[in-house]
């Protein structure tokens, strides 16, 4: 079981790397937005909020594309011909 857990971690870490990078970028943008809000700089605040929205939309689109590809792969693996069963 220990080896299976290690294998799963080694497999999932590279797949989740873009998500981790997006989360780090989002945390940076949120911190900058909080700093701009504390200073009362509305222009910088609106720019930071726009960038946060762009990052969230990009992450969501990557997830949607991945789910669509998995769905297409599953659709191609489902047999369309139903075998006939002869009852004697």
C-alpha positions in Angstrom: 0.0 0.0 0.0 2.9 2.3 0.8 4.3 1.9 -2.7 0.9 2.5 -4.3 0.6 5.8 -2.4 4.1 6.8 -3.5 3.2 5.9 -7.1 0.0 8.0 -7.0 1.9 11.0 -5.6 4.6 10.7 -8.3 1.9 10.4 -11.0 -0.3 13.2 -9.8 2.3 15.9 -8.9 3.2 16.6 -12.5 -0.4 16.6 -13.5 -1.3 19.1 -10.8 1.7 21.4 -11.4 -0.2 23.9 -13.6 -2.9 24.1 -11.0 -0.4 24.7 -8.2 1.3 27.4 -10.3 -2.1 29.0 -10.9 -2.9 28.9 -7.2 0.4 30.5 -6.4 -0.3 33.3 -8.9 -3.8 33.8 -7.5 -2.4 34.1 -4.0 0.1 36.7 -5.2 -2.6 38.7 -6.9 -4.9 38.5 -3.9 -2.1 39.8 -1.7 -1.5 42.7 -4.1 -5.2 43.5 -4.2 -5.4 43.5 -0.4 -2.4 45.9 -0.3 -3.9 48.2 -2.9 -7.2 48.2 -0.9 -5.4 49.1 2.3 -3.7 52.0 0.6 -6.9 53.1 -1.0 -5.6 52.8 -4.6 -8.7 52.0 -6.6 -7.0 51.8 -10.0 -4.5 49.2 -8.8 -7.3 47.4 -7.0 -9.4 47.1 -10.2 -6.4 45.9 -12.2 -5.6 43.2 -9.6 -9.2 42.1 -9.5 -9.3 41.8 -13.3 -6.1 39.7 -13.2 -7.6 37.5 -10.5 -10.6 36.9 -12.7 -8.4 36.0 -15.7 -6.5 33.5 -13.6 -9.7 31.9 -12.3 -11.2 31.6 -15.8 -7.9 30.1 -17.2 -7.9 27.5 -14.5 -11.5 26.7 -15.0 -11.0 26.4 -18.8 -8.1 24.0 -18.3 -10.3 21.8 -16.0 -13.2 21.8 -18.5 -10.9 20.8 -21.4 -9.4 18.0 -19.3 -12.9 16.7 -18.4 -14.0 16.9 -22.0 -10.9 14.9 -23.2 -11.6 12.3 -20.5 -15.2 12.1 -21.6 -14.2 11.7 -25.2 -11.8 8.9 -24.3 -14.5 7.1 -22.3 -17.0 7.5 -25.2 -14.5 5.9 -27.6 -13.9 2.9 -25.2 -17.6 2.1 -24.8 -18.7 -0.7 -27.3 -21.7 0.2 -29.5 -22.6 -3.4 -30.6 -24.6 -5.3 -28.0 -23.7 -9.0 -28.1 -26.6 -11.4 -28.6 -27.2 -14.1 -26.0 -28.7 -17.3 -27.3 -30.8 -19.2 -24.8 -31.1 -22.9 -25.7 
